Amino acid sequence: MQLTNFLHLVNDLDKSYTIFFCKEKNGPQWPIFKVNLTSSKCILACQKDKKPKTIQDILYLFSRLKQKNISLTVQSEGQEYHFFGIQIDPQRKRINLL
């Protein structure tokens, strides 16, 4: 997913929603706790037992970027994963990257 696409998806959501990554459909959900930027991509790092970032945290970091047409991936346990959409969970006030 491109960063610009992600920003469009979360723009109208409650900014206090937390962000998680799910490798498998009904698998465990890992909190996104860190953002790493390079010149060609943005990596969202996830790890069990970490405090998840909120949409507000992420938007604040990305607001300072000039180039927003970069690839967005998730890093979990040393591997990078591409994701292609989000799942909104209003009961838990979170979004899951799928």
BELNORPE-V558771 format. One record per helix or strand. SS is the DSSP state (@ for helix, = for strand). FROM is the first residue (numbers start at 1). LEN is the number of residues. If there is no record, write none. Layout:
# BELNORPE-V558771
<<SS & FROM & LEN> <SS & FROM & LEN>>
This chain:
# BELNORPE-V558771
<<= & 2 & 1> <@ & 3 & 8> <= & 18 & 5> <= & 29 & 9> <= & 41 & 6> <= & 54 & 1> <@ & 55 & 9> <= & 71 & 6> <= & 79 & 4> <= & 86 & 4> <= & 94 & 4>>
